[in-house]
Amino acid sequence: MSGVVEGVDLRQAAPEPAPPARRSPGRKPRNGIQFRWQQKVLTYLVLTPLAILFVAPFAWLISASFQPMGEIFSTSPHWVPNDPTLDGYKGFLDVGQLTKAQQGQGHGDWRWFANSAFVAIMITVLQTFFNALCAYCFAKRRFPGRNVIFMLFLATMMVPGQVTLIPNYLIIKHIPFFGGNDWMGNGGHGWLDSYWGLIMPGIVSAFGIFLIRQYMLSIPDQLLEAARIDGASEFRIFWSVVLPLCAPALAANAIFTFQGAWEDFFWPLIILSSPEKITAPVGLALFVVQNRTSWTLLFAGSVIAALPMIIVFLVFQRKFVQGIALTGVKG
């Protein structure tokens, strides 16, 4: 009979398997802890050199802004100034005893930064609002040709800015009733050499519309339907329901927009001719002259010009990261 040998039941004689060792509920496998620790160490070993590589130029810029000219161009670069000085910042801000040449050049006019701040803030506010408005239409409204129009918007992202430079310049020049123009846009200079010309071309961005629209797709339509049942208008739904829920995406769009507007150099250089209206990037370019570059003033001005972008990023860092992380989620 199966399982019986010479009268002995093998099923009864075979020892029972030992029960598996019980593990306390709160303990985790040691191998898993060790693996995560090794993974963290490896991550830091890879990211630390990259972080140093990206931070090093800016760190040297800050150090060089406190160094005299002879120390900046010494044989071996100095990461820590041997003889720190504020002459670069004083010269850039026209503070203290300056040479007649520096006084004549009018370096460090705070109006450069005031112009940049005004233009960047206006572009950021207007572009964030209009981008959100367009994104709401593409994400939550139904109308014929919606997807086709959205694809056309995305297609404009593939067109280099240099291609649209001349058309934008001509449009700005021939704006009716501005700058001496008649109703046909002729006879004057339109929005050239004005804040209007700096701000208006940047109040809408295809990338910003795409960014916010992708985030709005994660908002349940039931919230909008409940607001409509309560009698809210479309703009009220957009302003009171959708916008508060899109704070991370709006913050990400605002940071990108402010950075681009603050650093813009080419467009202000082309349309501005009045010294009192130039922005910080154009003003800093005045220091770069062949064989006569004022390096100490240029380094000090570059540090001051970089501070607003750093402050904006640090203030909205959490919202920025959250907006980028959740943009691709579709609800």
C-alpha positions as CSV (number, residue, x, y, z in Angstrom):
1,M,0.0,0.0,0.0
2,S,1.2,3.5,-0.9
3,G,3.0,5.2,2.0
4,V,3.4,1.9,4.0
5,V,6.8,0.0,4.2
6,E,6.9,-3.3,6.1
7,G,4.0,-2.3,8.3
8,V,5.4,1.2,9.1
9,D,3.3,4.2,8.1
10,L,5.8,6.7,6.6
11,R,3.3,9.6,6.9
12,Q,3.2,9.0,10.6
13,A,6.9,8.5,11.0
14,A,8.0,11.5,8.9
15,P,8.8,14.5,11.2
16,E,6.6,17.5,10.8
17,P,8.2,20.6,9.2
18,A,9.3,23.3,11.7
19,P,7.1,26.4,11.7
20,P,8.7,29.5,10.2
21,A,10.4,31.8,12.6
22,R,8.1,34.5,13.6
23,R,9.3,38.1,13.1
24,S,8.2,40.9,15.3
25,P,5.7,43.2,13.5
26,G,7.8,46.3,14.0
27,R,11.1,44.9,12.7
28,K,12.2,45.1,9.1
29,P,14.6,42.9,7.3
30,R,18.2,43.9,7.9
31,N,19.0,43.4,4.2
32,G,16.4,45.9,3.2
33,I,17.7,48.5,5.6
34,Q,21.3,47.9,4.4
35,F,20.2,48.2,0.7
36,R,18.4,51.5,1.3
37,W,21.4,52.8,3.1
38,Q,23.7,51.8,0.3
39,Q,21.3,53.3,-2.2
40,K,21.3,56.6,-0.3
41,V,25.1,56.7,-0.1
42,L,25.3,56.0,-3.9
43,T,22.8,58.8,-4.6
44,Y,24.8,61.3,-2.6
45,L,28.1,60.2,-4.2
46,V,26.6,60.9,-7.6
47,L,24.7,64.1,-6.8
48,T,27.4,65.8,-4.7
49,P,29.9,66.3,-7.5
50,L,27.1,67.5,-9.8
51,A,25.9,70.0,-7.2
52,I,29.5,71.3,-6.8
53,L,29.9,71.5,-10.5
54,F,26.8,73.7,-10.9
55,V,27.3,75.8,-7.8
56,A,31.0,76.5,-8.2
57,P,30.7,79.2,-10.9
58,F,28.2,81.2,-8.8
59,A,30.3,80.7,-5.7
60,W,33.4,82.0,-7.4
61,L,31.3,85.0,-8.8
62,I,30.3,86.0,-5.3
63,S,33.9,85.6,-4.1
64,A,35.3,87.6,-7.0
65,S,32.9,90.4,-6.4
66,F,34.7,91.0,-3.1
67,Q,38.2,90.8,-4.6
68,P,40.4,93.6,-6.0
69,M,41.2,93.5,-9.7
70,G,44.8,92.1,-9.2
71,E,43.5,89.2,-7.1
72,I,40.8,88.3,-9.5
73,F,43.3,87.7,-12.4
74,S,46.0,86.1,-10.3
75,T,47.6,82.9,-11.4
76,S,45.7,80.7,-9.0
77,P,42.0,81.6,-8.4
78,H,41.1,82.5,-4.8
79,W,37.9,81.0,-3.5
80,V,38.2,83.1,-0.3
81,P,39.3,86.7,-0.8
82,N,42.7,87.5,0.9
83,D,41.8,91.2,1.2
84,P,38.0,91.6,0.9
85,T,36.8,94.9,-0.4
86,L,33.4,96.5,-1.2
87,D,34.8,98.7,-4.0
88,G,33.0,96.8,-6.6
89,Y,29.6,97.3,-5.0
90,K,30.4,100.9,-4.2
91,G,31.4,101.6,-7.7
92,F,28.4,99.8,-9.1
93,L,26.0,101.6,-6.9
94,D,27.9,105.0,-7.3
95,V,28.6,105.1,-3.5
96,G,31.8,106.5,-2.1
97,Q,34.8,108.0,-3.8
98,L,34.7,107.2,-7.5
99,T,36.9,108.2,-10.3
100,K,35.7,110.8,-12.7
101,A,35.4,108.2,-15.5
102,Q,33.1,106.0,-13.3
103,Q,31.0,109.1,-12.4
104,G,30.7,110.0,-16.0
105,Q,29.5,106.5,-17.0
106,G,26.8,106.6,-14.4
107,H,27.3,103.0,-13.4
108,G,25.0,101.2,-11.0
109,D,21.9,103.2,-11.6
110,W,19.2,101.6,-9.4
111,R,16.7,102.4,-12.1
112,W,18.0,99.5,-14.1
113,F,16.8,97.1,-11.4
114,A,13.6,99.1,-10.9
115,N,12.8,98.8,-14.6
116,S,13.6,95.1,-14.5
117,A,11.5,94.5,-11.4
118,F,8.5,96.4,-12.8
119,V,8.6,94.7,-16.2
120,A,9.2,91.2,-14.7
121,I,6.4,91.6,-12.2
122,M,3.9,92.9,-14.7
123,I,4.7,90.1,-17.2
124,T,4.5,87.5,-14.4
125,V,1.1,88.7,-13.2
126,L,-0.4,89.1,-16.6
127,Q,1.0,86.0,-18.1
128,T,-0.1,83.8,-15.1
129,F,-3.6,85.2,-15.3
130,F,-4.0,84.8,-19.1
131,N,-2.3,81.5,-19.2
132,A,-4.7,80.2,-16.5
133,L,-7.7,81.6,-18.3
134,C,-6.7,79.9,-21.6
135,A,-5.8,76.7,-19.8
136,Y,-9.3,76.6,-18.1
137,C,-10.9,76.8,-21.6
138,F,-8.8,74.0,-23.0
139,A,-9.2,71.8,-19.9
140,K,-12.8,72.3,-18.7
141,R,-14.7,73.9,-21.6
142,R,-16.2,72.1,-24.6
143,F,-16.2,73.9,-28.0
144,P,-15.6,72.8,-31.6
145,G,-12.0,72.5,-32.6
146,R,-10.7,72.6,-29.0
147,N,-8.0,70.0,-29.5
148,V,-6.9,71.3,-32.9
149,I,-6.4,74.8,-31.5
150,F,-4.5,73.4,-28.5
151,M,-2.2,71.5,-30.8
152,L,-1.6,74.7,-32.8
153,F,-0.6,76.4,-29.5
154,L,1.8,73.6,-28.8
155,A,3.2,73.8,-32.3
156,T,4.3,77.4,-31.6
157,M,6.7,76.1,-29.0
158,M,8.8,74.6,-31.8
159,V,9.2,78.0,-33.5
160,P,12.5,79.7,-32.3
161,G,12.1,83.2,-30.9
162,Q,14.5,84.6,-33.5
163,V,11.9,83.8,-36.2
164,T,9.2,85.9,-34.6
165,L,11.6,88.8,-33.7
166,I,11.0,90.9,-36.8
167,P,7.2,90.4,-37.0
168,N,7.0,91.3,-33.3
169,Y,9.1,94.4,-33.9
170,L,6.9,95.5,-36.8
171,I,3.7,94.9,-34.8
172,I,5.0,96.9,-31.8
173,K,6.1,99.7,-34.1
174,H,2.7,100.1,-35.9
175,I,0.3,100.0,-32.9
176,P,-2.4,102.5,-33.6
177,F,-2.8,105.7,-31.5
178,F,0.5,105.2,-29.6
179,G,3.8,106.9,-30.1
180,G,2.5,109.3,-32.7
181,N,0.8,106.7,-34.9
182,D,-2.5,107.4,-36.6
183,W,-5.4,104.9,-36.7
184,M,-3.6,103.0,-39.4
185,G,-0.5,102.6,-37.3
186,N,1.7,104.9,-39.4
187,G,3.6,108.1,-38.7
188,G,5.2,107.3,-35.3
189,H,7.1,104.6,-33.4
190,G,4.2,102.9,-31.6
191,W,5.3,101.0,-28.5
192,L,9.0,101.1,-29.3
193,D,11.1,102.5,-26.5
194,S,8.3,102.1,-24.0
195,Y,7.3,99.8,-21.1
196,W,4.3,98.7,-23.2
197,G,6.7,97.2,-25.8
198,L,8.5,95.3,-23.1
199,I,5.5,93.9,-21.4
200,M,2.8,93.2,-24.0
201,P,4.6,90.6,-26.2
202,G,5.2,88.4,-23.1
203,I,1.7,88.3,-21.5
204,V,0.9,84.8,-23.0
205,S,3.0,81.7,-23.2
206,A,2.2,78.4,-24.9
207,F,4.3,76.5,-22.4
208,G,2.5,78.1,-19.5
209,I,-0.9,77.3,-21.0
210,F,0.2,73.6,-21.4
211,L,1.7,73.5,-17.9
212,I,-1.5,74.8,-16.2
213,R,-3.9,72.9,-18.4
214,Q,-2.3,69.6,-17.5
215,Y,-2.7,70.4,-13.9
216,M,-6.3,71.5,-14.3
217,L,-7.2,68.1,-15.9
218,S,-6.7,66.6,-12.4
219,I,-9.5,68.7,-10.9
220,P,-12.8,66.7,-10.8
221,D,-15.5,68.0,-13.1
222,Q,-18.0,67.3,-10.3
223,L,-16.7,70.4,-8.4
224,L,-17.5,72.6,-11.4
225,E,-20.9,71.0,-11.9
226,A,-21.8,71.6,-8.3
227,A,-20.8,75.3,-8.6
228,R,-22.9,75.6,-11.8
229,I,-25.9,74.1,-10.0
230,D,-25.4,76.8,-7.3
231,G,-25.7,79.5,-9.9
232,A,-22.0,80.5,-10.3
233,S,-20.9,82.0,-13.6
234,E,-18.0,80.5,-15.6
235,F,-15.6,83.2,-14.5
236,R,-16.7,82.8,-10.9
237,I,-16.0,79.1,-11.1
238,F,-12.6,79.8,-12.7
239,W,-11.7,82.4,-10.1
240,S,-13.1,80.9,-6.9
241,V,-12.9,77.2,-7.5
242,V,-10.3,76.3,-10.1
243,L,-7.6,78.9,-9.4
244,P,-7.2,78.1,-5.6
245,L,-6.8,74.4,-6.5
246,C,-4.1,75.3,-9.1
247,A,-1.7,77.1,-6.8
248,P,1.3,74.7,-7.3
249,A,1.0,75.0,-11.1
250,L,0.5,78.8,-11.0
251,A,3.6,79.1,-8.8
252,A,5.7,77.0,-11.2
253,N,4.5,79.2,-14.1
254,A,5.2,82.4,-12.2
255,I,8.8,81.3,-11.4
256,F,9.5,80.4,-15.0
257,T,8.0,83.6,-16.2
258,F,9.7,85.8,-13.7
259,Q,13.1,84.2,-14.5
260,G,12.7,84.6,-18.2
261,A,11.5,88.2,-18.0
262,W,14.2,89.2,-15.5
263,E,17.0,87.7,-17.6
264,D,15.7,88.9,-21.0
265,F,18.4,90.8,-22.8
266,F,17.8,90.6,-26.6
267,W,14.3,92.1,-26.8
268,P,15.0,95.2,-24.5
269,L,18.2,95.8,-26.4
270,I,16.4,96.0,-29.7
271,I,13.4,98.2,-28.8
272,L,14.8,100.5,-26.1
273,S,16.8,103.6,-26.9
274,S,16.3,105.8,-23.8
275,P,19.0,105.2,-21.1
276,E,16.4,105.7,-18.3
277,K,14.3,102.7,-19.5
278,I,17.0,100.1,-19.9
279,T,16.8,96.9,-17.8
280,A,19.5,95.3,-15.7
281,P,20.8,92.8,-18.3
282,V,21.2,95.6,-20.8
283,G,22.8,97.8,-18.2
284,L,25.3,95.1,-17.2
285,A,26.3,94.8,-20.8
286,L,27.6,98.4,-20.7
287,F,30.5,97.2,-18.5
288,V,31.6,94.7,-21.2
289,V,33.7,96.9,-23.6
290,Q,36.6,95.5,-25.6
291,N,39.9,96.1,-23.7
292,R,38.1,98.2,-21.1
293,T,35.8,95.8,-19.2
294,S,35.1,96.9,-15.6
295,W,35.3,93.4,-14.1
296,T,34.9,94.4,-10.5
297,L,31.7,96.4,-11.2
298,L,30.4,93.7,-13.6
299,F,30.8,90.9,-10.9
300,A,29.1,93.0,-8.2
301,G,26.3,93.9,-10.5
302,S,25.8,90.3,-11.6
303,V,25.5,89.2,-8.0
304,I,22.9,91.9,-7.3
305,A,21.0,90.9,-10.5
306,A,20.9,87.3,-9.4
307,L,19.5,87.9,-6.0
308,P,15.8,88.4,-7.0
309,M,15.7,85.1,-8.9
310,I,17.2,83.2,-5.9
311,I,14.8,84.8,-3.5
312,V,11.7,84.1,-5.7
313,F,12.8,80.4,-6.0
314,L,13.4,80.0,-2.3
315,V,10.1,81.5,-1.4
316,F,8.1,79.4,-3.8
317,Q,10.3,76.3,-3.9
318,R,7.7,73.9,-2.4
319,K,4.9,75.1,-4.6
320,F,7.3,74.9,-7.6
321,V,8.3,71.3,-7.0
322,Q,4.7,70.3,-6.3
323,G,3.5,71.9,-9.4
324,I,6.1,70.2,-11.6
325,A,5.5,66.8,-9.9
326,L,1.7,66.9,-10.3
327,T,1.4,68.5,-13.7
328,G,1.3,65.2,-15.6
329,V,-1.4,63.7,-13.4
330,K,-4.7,63.4,-15.2
331,G,-7.8,62.9,-13.1
